[in-house]
Amino acid sequence: MDLPPKPASRPDDAGWLTRIRLFRQDMFRSQPARLYRAWMAEMRTPFYRSYLVNDPDLVREVLDAPEATFHKHHAVGRTMRALLGRSDFVSGGQDWARARRIIDPAFEGGRLRAAFDPVRAAGEAAVAGLLAGPLEAEAFCSRLAADAMFRLLFSTPISDGVAAETYEAFRAYQRAQPLLRPLDLVRAPDWIPRLPRREDADAARIRALLTRLVDARIAAVEAGTAPDDLATRLLTTADPETGRRFDREEMVDQVSIFFLAGHETSAAALSWALYLLATHPEAQERARVEAQTFAREPAFATLKSLPFLRDVFRETLRLYPPVPMLVRENRVARIWRGRRIARGAMVILSPWHLHRHSRIWAEPDRFDPDRWSAEPPRRAYIPFSQGHRVCPGAGLAMMEGVLFLAQILARFELTAKDVPVPTAHLTVRSESGINLTLIPR
């Protein structure tokens, strides 16, 4: 079964003012349809020149290159710095390298196994509260993913007072945030406001709430009573090169991006996975069989009994990658496909276009989990980025997605009420929600 039509694309000959206007409305609508078949496209305005790259060899070159060669673009996340500070998402250079030396060990070794019980508990609590009838999947998945993140970070469910207040503040804030804003693309002066005053106040409120959680954890670490969760590991892990640990402000920065990126991306992917299963009954039935088998012995070791559900989630990440665009700044002049790429040029990698590229994928707009039983073109599959900036929580996100799908499908059959239209905010969401119907099994 084919998917709903892709978001509308702009005409190939649209002027730069039209492109900026469309970009403000929705990132997808500012891009021409030819990007689904082009290996590289150059875009010019009076203010900047950018190159969207779909050639898998060039994509890998960008993502595998040293940080100093393709720096994260200055415009990415600039409007969210009031919230994210100098977190891993917005920083570069030595700040970024030091943060990753502390963060990466928190996800290594047996940490995924240790995360299973908190994630399973969040899923069980969420599914227990579901009722037959209509379900707005995005709102449900957002709360579920946020609950899992609070349990992983602070060993507390979302029903806790501060956790619940933080989640509601994040939910209001994040839907208004794009990855990029036109003022940053054209390098407007810093004194020009990027955010409405209300959004600045929202960011300050969120940081104040997170600071309360971090302060409580610092006190527990000092008293020797802190649980062995992600927040404790981040506070107690020293940079192997300098011996320094995150201080209070740095810890708030990192918790901000862990919560924002960790729960927002998982929620977006899970919402689309539920929709795809609701509109593909045969795939849903195959997934149900696995889910109900798993439900009889829901343990980390038995996650391997969910191969089709894992392929469903992989295929969802192909069709609806949570982060639609990765933006880098070229730091060394080079020649690509016969074109000179100047130092300082913007290089755009678009998982959305790369994953649906008509010259790479067979039937790119078709939901086909079975394509993953063969050897897919993995060099053209980057839902978690790759290279040194690969998402440290990629394994956790895959586990969450598969586990949550199994827990939901074991209890309910899904049908879809309408056709959602994808739109690009901070992540790929629906313009008007994803409305499903739940039927108890």
C-alpha positions in Angstrom: 0.0 0.0 0.0 1.4 3.4 -1.0 1.6 6.2 1.5 -0.3 9.5 1.5 1.2 12.1 -0.9 4.4 13.8 0.2 4.1 17.4 1.4 3.7 19.9 -1.4 7.0 21.1 -3.0 7.8 24.5 -4.3 8.2 25.2 -8.1 11.8 24.7 -9.3 11.9 28.3 -10.6 10.7 30.0 -7.4 12.7 33.0 -6.4 14.7 33.3 -3.2 12.1 35.5 -1.5 9.4 32.9 -2.1 11.7 30.2 -0.8 12.3 32.2 2.5 8.6 32.7 2.9 7.8 29.0 2.4 10.6 28.1 4.7 9.0 30.1 7.5 5.8 28.2 6.9 7.2 24.7 6.6 10.7 23.4 5.7 9.3 20.8 3.3 7.3 23.2 1.2 10.4 25.3 0.6 12.1 22.5 -1.2 11.7 21.6 -4.9 10.4 18.1 -5.9 13.6 17.4 -7.9 15.4 16.8 -4.6 13.9 13.3 -4.5 16.0 12.4 -7.5 19.0 14.8 -7.5 22.4 13.7 -6.3 23.2 17.3 -5.4 21.4 20.6 -5.6 22.8 24.2 -5.3 20.6 26.9 -3.8 21.6 30.5 -4.1 20.3 33.6 -2.4 21.9 37.1 -2.0 22.9 36.1 1.6 24.1 32.5 1.4 24.8 29.6 -0.8 23.8 26.0 0.2 24.2 22.6 -1.3 21.8 19.8 -0.5 23.7 16.5 -0.9 22.0 13.1 -1.6 25.0 11.3 -3.1 25.7 8.6 -0.5 29.5 8.8 -0.9 29.4 12.6 -0.2 26.9 12.1 2.7 29.4 9.7 4.2 32.3 12.1 3.5 30.5 14.9 5.4 29.5 12.8 8.4 32.7 10.8 8.8 35.0 13.9 8.4 36.6 15.5 11.5 34.6 18.1 13.3 36.9 20.9 12.1 36.2 20.0 8.4 32.4 20.1 8.5 31.4 22.1 11.5 27.8 22.1 12.8 26.3 25.2 11.2 26.1 28.2 13.4 22.3 28.6 12.6 21.3 25.2 13.9 19.6 25.5 17.3 20.5 29.2 17.6 17.0 30.1 18.6 17.0 27.4 21.3 20.2 28.4 23.0 18.2 30.1 25.7 17.0 26.7 26.7 19.8 24.4 25.6 22.8 26.5 26.6 26.1 24.9 25.4 24.7 21.4 25.2 25.9 18.7 22.8 23.2 19.6 20.3 24.3 23.2 19.7 28.0 23.2 20.6 31.0 22.4 18.5 34.8 22.2 18.7 36.3 21.4 22.1 33.1 22.0 24.0 31.3 19.4 22.0 34.2 16.9 22.1 34.5 17.1 25.9 30.7 16.6 26.3 30.8 13.5 24.1 33.7 12.0 26.1 31.5 12.2 29.1 28.1 11.3 27.5 29.1 8.3 25.3 30.2 6.0 28.2 26.7 6.4 29.7 25.3 4.5 26.7 28.0 1.8 26.3 28.2 -1.8 27.4 25.3 -3.1 29.4 23.6 0.2 29.8 20.9 -0.8 27.3 19.9 -3.8 29.3 19.8 -1.6 32.4 17.4 0.8 30.6 14.9 -1.9 29.7 13.0 -2.0 33.0 12.4 1.8 33.3 11.3 1.8 29.6 9.0 -1.2 30.1 7.5 0.4 33.2 6.7 3.6 31.3 5.1 1.5 28.5 3.0 -0.6 30.9 1.7 2.5 32.7 0.8 4.2 29.4 -1.0 1.2 27.9 -2.9 0.5 31.1 -4.4 3.9 30.8 -5.6 3.4 27.2 -9.3 3.0 26.5 -11.2 1.7 23.4 -12.1 4.5 21.0 -10.3 7.5 19.5 -6.6 8.2 20.2 -4.6 11.2 19.2 -1.3 9.3 18.7 1.1 12.3 18.9 -0.1 13.5 22.3 -0.1 9.9 23.7 3.3 9.1 22.3 4.8 12.4 23.5 3.7 11.7 27.1 4.8 8.1 26.9 8.3 9.0 25.6 8.6 11.8 28.2 7.7 9.4 31.0 10.4 7.0 29.8 13.0 9.8 29.7 12.2 10.9 33.2 12.5 7.4 34.5 15.8 6.9 32.7 17.2 10.3 33.7 15.9 10.8 37.3 14.3 7.4 38.3 10.9 9.2 38.6 7.7 8.8 36.6 6.1 11.7 34.8 3.3 11.8 37.5 5.8 13.3 39.9 5.0 17.0 40.4 8.1 18.7 39.0 8.3 16.1 36.2 4.7 16.7 35.1 5.2 20.5 35.2 8.4 20.2 33.2 6.8 18.0 30.5 3.9 20.5 30.0 6.3 23.4 29.7 8.4 21.5 27.1 5.4 20.4 25.1 4.2 24.0 24.7 7.8 25.2 23.8 9.0 22.6 21.4 6.2 22.7 18.8 7.0 26.3 18.0 10.7 25.6 17.3 12.1 24.9 13.8 15.6 23.6 13.3 16.5 26.8 11.5 15.0 30.3 11.2 15.4 32.6 8.2 17.1 35.3 10.3 19.9 32.9 11.1 20.3 31.7 7.6 21.0 35.3 6.4 23.3 35.9 9.4 21.2 38.7 10.8 22.9 40.6 13.8 22.5 39.0 17.2 20.6 42.1 18.5 17.6 41.3 16.3 15.3 39.1 18.4 14.8 35.5 17.1 12.1 34.5 19.6 8.9 36.2 20.8 9.3 37.3 24.4 6.9 34.6 25.6 9.1 31.9 24.2 12.2 33.3 26.0 10.1 33.2 29.2 9.1 29.6 28.5 12.7 28.6 28.0 13.7 30.3 31.3 10.9 28.5 33.1 11.9 25.1 31.8 15.5 25.6 32.8 14.4 26.6 36.3 12.4 23.4 36.6 15.3 21.3 35.3 17.7 23.1 37.7 15.5 22.0 40.6 15.9 18.4 39.5 19.6 18.7 38.9 20.2 20.3 42.3 18.3 17.5 44.0 20.4 15.0 42.2 23.7 16.8 43.0 22.7 16.7 46.7 21.9 13.0 46.5 25.3 12.2 44.8 27.1 14.2 47.5 25.1 12.3 50.2 25.8 8.9 48.6 22.1 8.2 48.1 21.7 8.8 44.3 20.2 5.9 42.2 22.3 4.5 39.4 20.4 6.3 36.6 21.5 8.4 33.6 21.6 11.7 35.6 23.9 10.2 38.2 26.2 8.7 35.6 26.4 12.0 33.8 27.3 13.8 37.0 29.9 11.3 38.2 31.6 10.5 34.9 34.9 12.4 34.4 36.3 13.5 31.1 39.1 10.9 30.6 41.4 13.6 29.1 40.9 16.4 31.6 39.4 14.7 34.7 36.7 17.4 34.8 33.0 16.5 35.4 29.9 18.5 34.3 29.2 21.4 36.6 25.7 22.4 37.6 25.1 24.7 34.6 26.5 22.2 32.1 24.4 19.4 33.6 21.2 21.5 33.1 22.4 22.1 29.5 22.8 18.3 28.8 19.6 17.3 30.6 17.7 19.9 28.5 18.8 18.3 25.2 18.5 14.8 26.5 14.9 15.4 27.4 14.0 17.6 24.3 15.7 15.4 21.7 15.3 12.1 23.5 11.6 12.2 24.0 10.6 14.4 21.0 12.3 12.2 18.4 11.1 8.9 20.0 7.5 10.3 20.2 7.5 11.4 16.5 8.8 8.0 15.2 6.4 6.0 17.4 3.4 8.1 16.2 4.2 7.5 12.6 4.8 3.8 13.2 1.3 3.4 14.8 -0.2 5.2 11.8 1.6 3.0 9.3 0.5 -0.2 11.1 -3.1 1.2 11.3 -3.2 1.6 7.5 -1.5 -1.7 6.7 -3.6 -4.5 8.2 -1.4 -7.3 7.0 1.7 -5.8 8.6 -0.3 -5.1 11.7 -1.4 -8.7 12.0 2.2 -10.0 11.6 3.3 -7.5 14.3 0.5 -8.6 16.6 1.6 -12.2 16.5 5.1 -11.2 17.6 3.7 -8.7 20.2 1.5 -11.2 21.9 4.2 -13.8 22.0 6.5 -11.3 23.6 3.8 -10.3 26.1 4.0 -13.8 27.7 7.7 -13.2 28.6 8.5 -9.5 28.4 12.2 -9.4 29.1 15.3 -7.8 27.6 16.5 -11.2 26.3 13.2 -11.8 24.5 13.4 -8.6 22.5 15.1 -10.7 19.9 11.8 -12.4 19.3 10.5 -9.2 17.6 12.4 -9.1 14.3 9.4 -7.9 12.2 8.5 -5.2 14.7 12.1 -4.0 14.5 11.9 -3.9 10.7 8.6 -2.0 11.0 10.4 0.6 13.2 13.4 0.8 10.8 11.0 1.4 7.9 9.2 4.1 9.8 12.5 5.8 10.5 13.2 5.7 6.7 9.9 7.2 5.7 9.5 9.6 8.6 12.9 10.3 10.0 12.4 12.4 13.1 15.1 14.9 12.3 14.5 16.0 8.7 17.7 18.0 8.1 21.3 18.0 9.2 23.2 21.2 8.5 27.0 21.6 8.3 29.3 24.4 7.4 32.1 23.5 4.9 35.4 24.7 6.3 37.7 23.6 3.5 37.2 24.6 -0.2 36.5 21.5 -2.3 35.2 20.2 -5.6 32.0 18.0 -5.6 30.5 16.7 -8.7 32.2 19.3 -10.8 31.2 22.2 -8.6 33.4 24.3 -6.4 32.1 24.3 -2.8 33.5 27.4 -1.1 34.7 27.6 2.4 31.8 28.7 4.6 29.1 27.2 2.3 26.2 25.5 3.9 26.0 21.8 3.4 22.6 20.2 3.9 22.0 16.5 4.4 18.3 15.7 4.3 17.3 12.3 5.7 13.8 13.0 4.4 14.9 13.3 0.8 17.7 10.8 1.0 15.4 8.1 2.5 12.9 8.6 -0.3 15.4 9.1 -3.1 14.0 7.5 -6.3 17.4 6.5 -7.6 18.4 4.7 -4.4 15.4 3.0 -3.0 13.0 0.6 -4.8 9.5 2.1 -4.5 10.7 4.7 -2.1 7.2 5.9 -1.1 6.0 2.4 -0.2 5.8 1.1 3.4 7.7 -2.2 3.1 9.2 -3.6 6.3 10.4 -6.7 4.4 12.9 -4.6 2.5 15.0 -4.9 5.7 15.2 -8.7 5.5 17.5 -8.2 2.4 20.5 -5.9 2.4 19.2 -2.3 2.1 21.3 0.7 0.9 22.4 1.5 4.4 24.8 4.2 3.2 21.6 6.1 2.3 20.0 5.6 5.7 20.9 8.1 8.4 17.9 8.5 10.9 20.4 8.9 13.8 23.1 10.6 11.7 26.4 8.7 11.7 30.1 9.2 12.3 31.4 11.1 15.3 28.1 13.0 15.7 25.9 9.9 15.6 23.1 10.1 18.2 24.5 8.4 21.4 21.0 7.2 22.2 20.3 5.4 18.9 20.3 2.0 20.5 18.0 3.2 23.2 15.6 4.8 20.7 15.4 1.5 18.7 14.6 -0.5 21.9 12.0 2.0 23.0 10.2 2.0 19.6 10.1 -1.8 19.3 9.1 -2.3 22.9 6.3 0.3 22.9 4.9 -1.0 19.7 4.8 -4.6 21.2 3.1 -3.4 24.3 0.4 -1.5 22.4 -0.3 -4.1 19.8 -0.6 -6.9 22.3 -3.7 -5.1 23.7 -5.2 -3.2 20.9 -6.0 -3.3 17.1 -5.4 0.0 15.4 -7.3 1.7 12.6 -6.8 5.2 11.1 -9.5 7.9 11.0 -7.9 10.3 8.5 -4.7 11.0 6.5 -2.1 13.1 8.4 0.1 15.5 6.4 3.8 15.6 7.5 5.3 18.9 8.4 8.7 19.8 9.6 9.0 21.4 13.1 11.9 20.5 15.3 10.9 16.9 14.2 8.7 15.5 11.5 5.1 15.8 12.9 1.6 15.9 11.4 -0.1 19.2 10.6 -3.2 18.3 12.6 -2.3 15.3 14.7 -2.5 11.5 14.0 -6.0 10.3 14.8 -6.4 6.6 15.4 -9.1 4.3 16.8 -8.2 1.6 19.4 -10.1 -1.7 19.4 -9.4 -4.0 22.3 -8.2 -7.5 21.4 
